Amino acid sequence: MLRKPSPQQTALEMVSLDGLVPKDHLLRKIDAVIDFSFIHDRVAGLYCPDNGRPPLDPTVMFKALFIGYLFGVRSERQLVREIEVNVAYRWFLGLKLTDPVFDASTLSQNRRRRYNDTTVAQDIFDTIVEQAIARGLVDGAVLYTDSTHLKANANKNRYDTAVIAKSRADYWDALDAAIQDDREAHGKKPLREKPRAPVEKETKVSRTDPQSGYMVRDVKPKGFFYLDHRTVDGRLGIITDTHATPANVHDSIVYLGRLDRQRQRFGFDVGAVGLDAGYATAGIAQGLEQRGILGVTGYRRPTPPRPGMMASKLFAYETELDGYRCPQGQLLAYVTTDRTGYRHYKSDPAICRTCPLLASCTSSRSATRLIIRHVWADARQRADAHRLTPWGKRIYKRRKETVERSFADAKQLHGHRYAHFRGIVAVACQCLLAAAAQNIKKIALALAPRPFLA
């Protein structure tokens, strides 16, 4: 017999909060394997021990932020509303059913007054990684690195045009030394010592968030973005490093410095790295060789020549003669090494003027063909060869299962498509805490007992 249900919301029941949370809930698995007690000791120095009103417990605050990143709650106000009504969230934070929930402004004021740099967020992220290492989930033998863009909280149509300095690569000092050595080996005078002037460029600067960068990339949206440069361990996909920059900073600029940080901070003995084509530069190839690391990078298609002109690949480099042999047999001899690290090889115009291929070889008025070669080109060629080996193919294939999968999960499940805040420091903290939340989830799922199947 169909009956109309009567309201039961005001009925008194004897329940426990623990009994209302499902036994297989993700937060139960996290609480069982992750030790959050280090947070209190790490930030105790930021609080006054004997004066002022009682603050929100920092461990509770960061656990609440982790809830937001774990379940993709982008707004802190919405996060507080979710904690008010979700019994699993209350259980995870140690709140009773009748306990009031802190105000959303408490999070923003703490971020503005106490946690106004990335040191605390970085330490929390590093400690979570160390817990994964202690559990045997990370070995650091093979690392995968890539970057993804986060849309800045800025209107792409509100900007000013300004001339700014381009970012300095990690390997510039080593490149300067290599240039001087190369010139000396070829009997050239050393270049006059002078500080490398920063290369400047004209770009758009947002009025809303000036610290974001205007991104112009193939098959990417145009506008103001940040980049999250992320490194993932090849074993289980645990994130071992994340670093935020404006979107107009190239991936290769910060790579070697962040790699060195992981090796020093966690003691990784890195044997190989998997990188996409954006990292296929001579500077990175040389840096990896100096560190004894095998680099496997994606294929970068060279810029094609103008229609009807011969490509540089038709000129064969002869190591013994240190020159390029043209299709007609002429040897292009070494001339100089410039400040950017490229050797110049030029043809003899007296021979070129009578060459039948002159029209398709060069449009120079002096009938001279110029070929350039980086001083670290040999290292780049060896790195490119790694990709064609059987082990190199296996490593490169794992990219989509590790770092690309990590970014896909971050965007789809953890609200990582957009920068929640303005300014590089706030966005860097977002990247660190979001990555820590993903690691927490991976650790919990990896260590959770498997259900018994009869």
N, C-alpha and C positions, 0 to 999 in steps of 0.2 A: 504494500500500500504506500503510495507516494505521500510524503509528508513535507510540509514546509519547515526548513530548519529554523530553530530559534536562536537568537543571539547568545553567544557564550563568552564574549570578550571580558565580561566583568566577573566571571567565575573565579573563585580562589582555588589554586592548585599548589601542591607541594612538589616543586621540581628543583633540580640542581642544574647549574649552567653547564657543567661537564656532561650531563646526560643529554643535553640538547644538541651537542656538536657531534656530527657523524664520526664514527671511528676511523674512516678512511679519508677524512678531510685533509687537504693539502697542508693547512696550518698545523694540524696535529703532527704530521710527518716532519715539518720544519722544526717545530718545538722540540721534537725528540732528538734531533741530531745537530742542531746549530746552537752554539753557546753565545748568547748575546751579552753576557755579563761584562765583557771587556769594554763595552761602550761607556758604562758608568765611570770606570776608572780613567778612561781616556779623556773624558770631557770634564772631570771634576774640577780641574783648575780654572774653568771658565765661569764657575759659579761662586758666589760669596758663601762661605761656610757658616757665618754667624750673624747675618743681617739680611733684612728684606723678607718679602713674602715667600712662602714655599713655592718653588717652581714646579712645572711639569717635569716628571721624571724623564731624564734624557733617553733612557733605554726605551720607555714607552713611546716617546716621541718618534724615535727612529724606527721602531717596530711599526708604528702607525704609517710612517712614510713608506716602509717596505710593503705594507698592505696595499697602498695606493699603486705602487709600481707592479706588484704581483698580479693585481686584478684589473689593471688598466684604468684606474680612476684618475683622470687628468686634473680635476679641480680639487684643491684642498678643502674647500667648503663642502663639496659633494662627498669627499672622503669622510668628513666629520659626520655628515648625515647618514652615511652608510654604517659607520661604527655605532651610531645610536640605535640602529634597528637590527643589525646583524649579530646574532649571538656568537657565531664563530669568531668574528673580529673581537668582540668583547672578551671572549675566553682567551684569545691569543695575547691580548694586552693586559690581562689580569684584572679586568673591570667586572664588577658584579652587575646584575640586571638593573639594579636601582641606582648605580653610580652615575653621576652626571659626566658627560663627555666634555673635554676641553673645547674652547672656542677655536675656530679656524685661524683667528688673528694671532693666537699663541704660536702657531707654526711660522707665520710670516715674520713676527717680531723676533723670534729666536734666530731666524735666518738672517735678519737684518742686523741684529745687535751682537750675537755671539758667534754664529757660524757664517761669518762674512768672507771667508776664503775657502780654499779647497782642501786644507790640511786635514780636517776631521773626516770629511767624506773620503779622502784618499786613504787615510789610515783604516777606516772601517772596511773599505773595499779590499785593501791589502790583507787585513786580518781574516776576512772570509776566504780569500784565496789560500792563505796559510792553513786554514782549517781543512780545505779541500786537499792540499798537499799532504797534510798529516794523515788524512783518511786514505791516501793512495789513489786519489782520483786525478791527480795532475803529475806529469813527469817532466814536462818542458822539453822533450826531445825534438818534437816537431811543432812549430808555431805557425799559425795562419793569421795574416793581417789584411785588413781592408778598411774602407771608410764608407759611411753612409751620411746622407744629408738630413738635417732636421730643419723644418721650416721655421724661420725666426718669427717672433711675435712682433711683426713690423709690416707696414703697408709698403708694397713694392713700388708704388707710384709716388711716394713721398721721400724724396732723396735730394741731396746736393752732390755736385761733382767736385772731387778734390784729387790732388796728386799725393799719393802715399808711397812709402818705401815697401818694396817687395820683401817677403820673408827670406831670411838667411838660412841656407842649407846647413845641416850638421857637419858635412864633410868639406866645407870650403877651406878651412885651414890646411887640411891634408892635401887638398887640390893645389893650393898655392905652393906648397913644398914640392909636389910632384911636377909642377910646371917649371920651377927653377931647376930641378934635377934633369928634366928632359932637355931643357935648353943647354945646360952645361954638357950633357952627353953629346949634343949635336954641335958643340963648339960655338954656341951663341952666347952673347953677353947676357948676364942676368937682367931681368926686368927691374926697373927702378922700384925700390921699396916704397910703397905708399899704401895707406889703408884702403881696402877695397870699398869703394863708394857704393852705398846701397842703391840698387836699381829701383827707379821710381816709375810709377805708372799712374795714369789717370783712371779713376774708377768712380763708381757711385757709392755714396755713403748715406745710409739710412738716417732720417731725422728721428725716427722712433727708437731704433736700437743701433746706434753708431758702431757698436762693436761687432755686429754681424757682418758678413761678407756677401757681396753681390756675386752670384754664381752664374757663369755662362759655360756650360758644358754640352757636348753632343748628347742627344736623347735624354737630357735632364731639363727640368723646369728652370726658367729664369726667375730670379728674384733674390731676396735676402735670406740666407740660410747659415746654419752652422754645420760643421762636419764632426762626426764622432769617429775617430780613428781607433779601431778596436783590434786587439790581438786575442786569439783563441787557441787553447791547447788542443793538440790533435788527438788526444786520447778520448775524452768524453765531451769535448766542447766547452770546458770551463773557460770563462773569460779571464785572462791574466793581465790585461791592461786596457785602459780606455783613456782617450785624450781628446779634448774638444778644442777646435780652432774655428776661426771664421771660414766660410766656405770658399774664399778665394786663396786659401793656402793649399798648395799642391800636396798630394799624399806623400810624395817622396821626401818632402822637406824635413819632417819630424821623425821619420821612420827609425833611423839608426840610433838616435838618442833615446827613443822609447824602448827599443830592443835592448840597449845597454842597461837601462833602468831595471828591466825585468831580470836580466842575468845577475845583476848585483843585488837586487832586493830579495829575490827568491832563490838565488843560487842555481839557476837553470844551466844545465849543460846542453845547449841547443845544438842539435846536429844538422837540422835542415829547416827551411822556412818555405811556405807556399804563399805566393803573392800574385796579384793580377797584373795586367800589362801596365798599369799606372806606375808601378814600381820598377819597371824595366829600364833603369838608367845606369850609366857607367859608374856613377858615384856610389850607388847602392851595391852594385856588383863587386866593386873594389872593396867597399867596407865589409861586406860579408866574407870575402876571401881573407881579409886581414884578421877577422875574428874566427876563422876556421869553420865557417858555416856554409853549407851548400844551399844555394838559392835556386828555387824553381819559380820562374816568373812566366806570365802569360805572353803571348806573341803580340808585339806592337808593330802594326803595319806602317812602313815608312811613308813619308810624304811623297806622292808620285810626282815625276817631273812634268813640266809643261807639255802639252800635246806636241808630238813630233820630236821631242828631245830625248837623248839617251839618259837612262837612269845611272846613278853612281854605282849600282851593283854590277854593272858591266865592266867596271874597272877592277882588276884583281890586285890585291895587296900582296907584295912579295917581301917577306920578312927579312931575308938575307940582304936585300938591296935597300930596304926601307923606302919603298916607293910603290906607286900604283902603275900597273901595266894597262894601257888603253887597248881597245879592240884592234887597233892598227899596229900594235907592238911598241909604241913609244912609252918610255918610262917617265912618269911624272915624279920629279925629284922633290925632296924635302926643302922647304924654304924657311919656315919659322914655326914657333909655338906661341899662340896668342894668350892673353890673360884669362880667357875663359876655359883654357885647357885643351884647345884643339890645335893639332898640327896641320900645317898648310902644305899641300903638294901641288906644284904647278907644272904645266906642260911647257915645251919650248915653242914659242910662237912661230919661229922660222919653219919648224916642221909642220905645225898645225895649219899654216896658210895654204899649204899644198895638199892637205888631207882631203880625200873625197867625202869624209864624214863630218867636215867642219860645221856645216849648217845645222846638223842634228846634234852636234856635240856642245857647242857654246855659242852664245850671242855676244860675247865680249868683243869690244872694238879692237883690243890688242890681240885677238885670236888666241886666247889663253884659257885653258880649262883648269879650274881649281877644284881639288878634292880635299875635304877635311876629315880628320880622324882624331878621336879623343885619345888622350894619353892613357886612359884606362880602357881602351876599346878591347884589348885582349881579355880582360876580366869580364867584360860584357858578353863577349862571344862564348866564353866558357860557361857563363851562367845560362845563356840561351841554349847551349847544348844539353844542359841538365834536363830540360823539359822533354827532350826526345828520347831519353833513356827509359827503360821499363820502370825503375823506381821513381823517376821524375814524373812519369805519367800517373802513377798511383798517388803520389803526393798531391799533384795538381788536381786530380779528380776529387780528392777529399775536401777541397775548398768549399764546394757547394754543400757538403754535409756538415761543415764546421762553422766557419765565420759567416758564410752567406745564410745558413740556417739560423745562426744566432741573430743576425739582423732581421730576418723575416719574422722570427718569434717576437723580437723587440717591437717591431712596428705593428704586427697583427694583434698581439696579446697584451703588450705592456705599455701602450700609449707613447711609443717612441718616434712617432712621425713628426711631432711638433715640439719646439722648444716651449716649455711651460713658463719660462721666465725670460727676462731681458738682461743682457750683459753676459760676458764670457764666463765670469766666475759662477754665476747662478746656473748657467747651462752646463758647465763642467761638473758641478755638483749633481745636477740631474743625471748626466751620463754615468757618473760613478755610482750613484745609488741605484739607478735602473740596472746597471750591469751587476751590482752586488745582489739585487733581488733575483735576477736570472740565475746567478750562481747558487744562491740559497735554494731555489727551486730545483735546480739540477742535482745538487748535493742530496737534498731530501729524497728525491725520486730514485736516485742511484742507490741510496742506503736503506730505503724502505723495504721491509720484508715482502717478498713476492707472495701473492695469494696462492693458496694450495688448490690445485685442480685435481679433482678426483678422477 
